Amino acid sequence: MERVDFRSDTVTQPTDEMRAVMAAAKVGDDVYGEDRTVNELEATAAQLVGMEAGLFVASGTMGNLVSILAHAGRGSEAIVGHDGHVFQYESGGMAVLGGIVPHPLPTDHLGRMALAEITAAIRPDDPHYPRSRLILLENSYGAKNGAPIPPDYFAGVREIAGRHGLAVHLDGARFFNALVALNEPPTAFAQHIDSLSFCLSKGLGAPVGSMVCGSAPFIAEARRMRKLVGGGMRQAGILAAAGLYALRQNIERLADDHRRAKRLAEGLAAIPGIVVDPAAIQTNIVFFQLEPDVPLTSDDVTGRMREQANIWLGGDGERGFRAVTHYWIDDEAVEQFLDTLGTIMLNP
């Protein structure tokens, strides 16, 4: 049986069409600024999201890290959601490499920090405290079923940041999932943020890479930080070509991933022993749990899914799961998932 992989949208592989444009890419030395395909990708991405300049980086984690390092120095503080990806899942890079202190705040069901709590978290000018320099946001919000956050929240954060002289960075790993779900244009957030990172290698289907976008002076500093962390690439046009193809061909089809995630959640809700909230599913991520009286663990379930149907599913703690839809998950795969899990739950 062919593997059906729901663990993440990072498992997507380039299509034959994407591989063809990669093979035909014009390349040069990107560190010297001579890779025409990388230059085209950076200009295209920046224009698409309504910002001045762009920078191609190896990963979303690198994109966030170089952005944070470009905005803030050692002894600075960054206000961030307590379950945000950049705080929870990026190896503490801002602190380890930048000497920047994260100031985590609680988030609501969409992943929003309360505006009043953001304001209260900003430090006074006192030598006892780190200097508040940066607010870190995320959209879509991975820890909250990939919830899309509307632009009006970002406008509120922008007002606070402007009043206190802070920068705003948006971790937009799945930025285009949020845009599609909200039916907003890619430029809808540019006026509310100072920088944006977004992944090419998740739902957009490229094999490698992320983009950082912002003002030209910011990108110049981020480029220096990219070199600092070992992210300078040479003939990277082969990878950039995949990113260009992804931006031109694979944004609108994200709606199919969202539809399938909703169907998955609705089907899960009908299986006895499963806890899920279909109303919370607006993009491509579905978190669900086992009922307390089910005599199985997440490892039991994920193991049996693989054994019975070669379906790969990510566990989330001892009794939870995360399923992610993407380019390589079709309607048949969703129904196969539901049928297999339903059989397992009938015979725990």
C-alpha positions in Angstrom: 0.0 0.0 0.0 1.2 3.5 -0.8 1.8 5.7 2.2 -0.9 8.3 3.0 0.7 10.9 5.2 -1.4 13.2 7.4 1.4 14.1 9.7 2.1 17.5 8.2 1.9 19.6 5.0 5.8 19.6 5.2 5.7 16.1 3.6 4.5 17.4 0.2 6.8 16.6 -2.7 7.3 18.5 -5.9 5.1 17.6 -8.8 6.5 16.7 -12.2 5.7 20.2 -13.4 7.5 21.8 -10.5 10.5 19.5 -11.1 10.6 20.6 -14.7 10.9 24.3 -13.8 13.5 23.5 -11.2 15.6 21.6 -13.8 15.3 24.6 -16.3 16.2 27.3 -13.7 18.8 29.9 -14.5 21.3 30.0 -11.6 24.2 32.0 -10.2 25.9 32.7 -6.9 23.1 34.1 -4.6 25.6 35.4 -2.0 27.0 37.6 -4.7 23.4 38.5 -5.7 23.9 36.9 -9.1 21.2 34.2 -9.1 18.5 35.5 -11.4 15.9 33.1 -10.3 16.4 33.9 -6.6 16.2 37.6 -7.4 13.0 37.0 -9.3 11.5 35.1 -6.4 12.4 37.7 -3.8 11.0 40.5 -5.9 7.8 38.5 -6.8 7.2 37.5 -3.2 7.6 41.1 -1.9 5.3 42.6 -4.5 2.7 39.9 -3.9 2.4 40.7 -0.1 2.7 44.4 -0.6 6.2 44.9 0.9 9.3 46.5 -0.4 11.8 43.7 -0.6 12.2 40.0 0.0 14.8 37.4 1.2 14.9 33.7 0.3 15.9 31.5 3.3 16.2 27.8 3.9 13.4 27.3 6.3 10.6 28.9 8.3 12.6 28.7 11.5 15.5 30.5 9.8 13.1 33.1 8.4 11.8 33.9 11.9 15.2 33.9 13.5 16.9 36.3 11.0 13.8 38.6 11.3 14.0 38.6 15.1 17.8 39.2 15.0 17.3 42.0 12.5 14.7 43.8 14.7 16.2 43.4 18.2 19.5 43.1 19.9 20.9 41.4 22.9 19.0 42.3 26.1 15.9 43.1 24.2 12.5 41.4 24.8 10.0 40.0 22.4 6.3 39.7 23.3 4.9 36.4 22.0 2.0 34.0 22.4 2.7 31.3 24.9 1.9 28.6 22.4 3.3 30.3 19.3 5.6 28.3 17.1 8.5 30.7 17.4 8.4 30.3 21.2 7.6 26.7 21.5 9.1 24.9 18.5 12.2 26.8 17.3 14.8 25.6 19.7 14.8 28.9 21.7 16.8 30.5 18.9 16.0 34.1 19.8 17.5 33.6 23.2 20.3 31.1 22.4 21.7 33.0 19.4 20.3 36.5 19.9 20.2 37.1 23.6 16.6 38.2 23.2 14.2 37.4 26.0 10.8 36.0 25.1 7.8 37.4 27.1 5.0 34.8 26.6 1.4 35.8 27.0 -1.8 33.7 26.9 -3.7 33.4 23.7 -7.4 32.9 22.9 -9.1 30.3 20.7 -7.7 31.9 17.6 -4.2 32.5 18.9 -4.6 36.2 19.7 -2.9 37.8 22.7 -5.2 40.3 24.3 -4.4 43.8 23.2 -4.6 45.1 26.8 -2.1 42.4 27.9 0.3 43.3 25.2 0.2 46.9 26.3 0.7 45.9 29.9 3.7 43.7 29.0 5.6 46.5 27.4 8.4 47.4 29.9 9.0 50.9 31.2 12.4 52.5 30.7 14.1 51.0 33.7 17.6 49.4 33.8 16.1 46.5 35.8 14.2 45.3 32.8 15.0 44.1 29.3 14.0 46.5 26.6 10.7 45.7 24.9 11.5 45.8 21.2 9.3 43.4 19.3 5.8 41.8 19.1 5.7 38.4 17.5 2.5 37.3 15.8 1.4 34.2 13.9 -1.1 33.6 11.1 -2.6 31.0 10.6 -2.1 30.0 14.2 -0.8 26.4 14.2 -1.6 25.5 17.8 -5.3 26.5 17.4 -6.3 24.3 14.5 -4.5 26.6 12.1 -7.0 29.4 12.9 -6.9 32.4 10.5 -6.7 35.7 12.3 -8.4 38.7 10.5 -6.5 41.9 9.7 -8.4 44.0 12.2 -6.6 42.3 15.1 -3.3 43.2 13.5 -4.4 46.8 13.1 -4.9 46.9 16.9 -1.4 45.5 17.5 0.1 47.9 15.0 -1.4 50.9 16.9 0.1 49.6 20.2 3.5 49.0 18.6 3.6 52.4 16.9 2.7 54.1 20.2 5.5 52.4 22.0 8.2 52.2 19.3 8.1 48.4 18.8 8.4 46.4 15.6 5.9 43.7 14.6 6.9 40.5 13.0 4.4 38.0 11.6 5.3 34.3 11.4 3.2 33.4 8.4 4.3 29.8 7.9 0.8 29.1 6.5 0.1 32.7 5.6 -1.7 31.8 2.4 -3.9 29.3 4.2 -5.1 32.2 6.4 -5.6 34.5 3.4 -7.7 31.9 1.5 -9.8 31.1 4.5 -10.4 34.8 5.2 -10.9 35.7 1.5 -8.4 38.5 1.9 -5.8 39.6 -0.7 -2.1 39.0 0.1 -1.6 42.7 0.7 -4.2 42.9 3.5 -1.6 42.7 6.3 1.4 44.7 5.0 0.3 48.0 6.6 0.0 46.4 10.0 3.4 44.7 10.3 7.1 45.4 9.8 8.1 42.0 8.5 6.6 38.7 7.4 7.9 35.2 6.9 6.0 32.6 5.0 6.8 29.0 4.0 7.0 27.8 0.5 7.5 24.1 1.6 4.2 23.5 3.4 0.8 23.8 1.6 2.4 25.5 -1.3 4.3 22.3 -2.1 7.9 23.5 -2.7 10.6 21.1 -1.5 12.6 23.7 0.4 12.5 27.3 1.5 10.7 30.3 3.0 10.5 34.0 2.3 11.1 37.0 4.5 9.6 40.3 3.4 9.8 43.8 4.7 11.4 47.2 4.0 14.6 47.4 2.0 16.7 48.4 5.0 15.2 45.6 7.1 15.9 43.0 4.4 19.5 44.3 4.1 19.9 43.6 7.8 18.1 40.3 7.6 20.4 39.3 4.8 23.4 39.9 7.0 21.7 37.8 9.8 21.1 35.0 7.3 24.8 35.0 6.6 25.6 35.0 10.3 23.6 31.9 10.9 25.0 30.0 7.9 22.1 30.6 5.6 24.0 32.0 2.6 23.2 29.9 -0.5 25.0 29.7 -3.8 23.3 28.3 -6.9 19.9 28.4 -5.1 17.9 29.1 -8.2 17.0 25.5 -8.6 15.1 25.8 -5.3 13.8 29.3 -6.0 12.2 28.1 -9.2 10.1 25.8 -7.1 9.1 28.7 -4.9 8.0 30.8 -7.9 6.0 27.9 -9.3 4.3 27.4 -5.9 3.3 31.1 -5.6 2.0 31.2 -9.2 0.1 27.8 -9.2 -0.6 26.6 -5.7 -2.3 29.3 -3.7 -5.9 29.0 -4.8 -5.9 25.2 -4.5 -5.4 25.6 -0.7 -9.2 25.9 -0.5 -9.3 22.2 -1.4 -7.1 21.3 1.6 -9.5 23.4 3.8 -12.6 21.6 2.5 -11.0 18.2 3.1 -9.9 19.2 6.7 -13.5 20.2 7.4 -14.8 16.9 6.0 -12.2 15.0 8.1 -13.3 16.9 11.3 -17.0 16.2 10.6 -16.3 12.5 10.0 -14.2 12.3 13.2 -17.0 13.8 15.2 -19.3 10.9 14.1 -16.8 8.3 15.4 -17.6 7.1 19.0 -14.7 7.8 21.4 -13.3 10.8 19.4 -13.5 14.4 20.6 -13.2 17.1 18.0 -14.7 20.5 17.3 -15.6 20.7 13.6 -16.6 24.4 13.9 -13.0 25.3 14.8 -11.6 24.0 11.5 -11.1 26.7 9.0 -7.9 25.8 7.3 -5.9 22.5 7.0 -5.1 21.5 10.6 -7.3 19.2 12.7 -6.6 18.5 16.3 -8.6 15.7 18.0 -8.5 13.6 21.2 -9.5 10.2 22.5 -12.4 10.1 25.1 -11.1 9.5 28.6 -12.6 6.0 28.7 -11.0 4.7 25.4 -8.5 2.0 26.3 -5.9 3.2 23.8 -3.1 5.8 23.6 -2.1 7.9 20.7 0.8 5.6 20.0 -1.6 2.6 19.8 -3.8 4.4 17.3 -1.0 5.8 15.1 0.7 2.4 15.1 -2.5 0.6 14.0 -3.3 3.2 11.4 0.1 2.4 9.8 -0.2 -1.3 10.1 -3.8 -1.5 8.7 -3.7 1.0 5.9 -0.3 2.7 5.8 -1.8 5.9 7.0 0.6 8.1 8.9 -0.8 10.4 11.6 0.9 12.6 14.1 0.4 12.1 17.8 -0.1 15.1 20.1 0.6 14.0 23.7 -0.6 10.7 25.2 -4.2 10.9 23.8 -4.2 13.5 21.2 -3.6 13.8 17.4 -2.9 16.3 14.7 -3.9 15.6 11.1 -3.0 18.0 8.3 -4.4 18.0 4.8 -2.2 19.1 1.8 -1.6 18.6 -1.9 -1.1 14.9 -1.7 -4.3 14.2 0.4 -7.3 13.7 -1.8 -11.0 13.0 -1.0 -10.4 9.2 -1.1 -7.6 9.5 1.4 -9.8 11.4 3.8 -12.5 8.7 3.6 -9.9 5.9 4.0 -8.6 7.7 7.1 -12.1 7.8 8.6 -12.9 4.2 7.7 -9.7 3.0 9.2 -10.0 4.9 12.4 -13.6 4.0 12.8 -12.7 0.3 12.6 -10.0 0.8 15.2 -12.3 2.5 17.6 -14.9 -0.2 17.2 -12.3 -2.8 18.2 -10.0 -1.0 20.7 
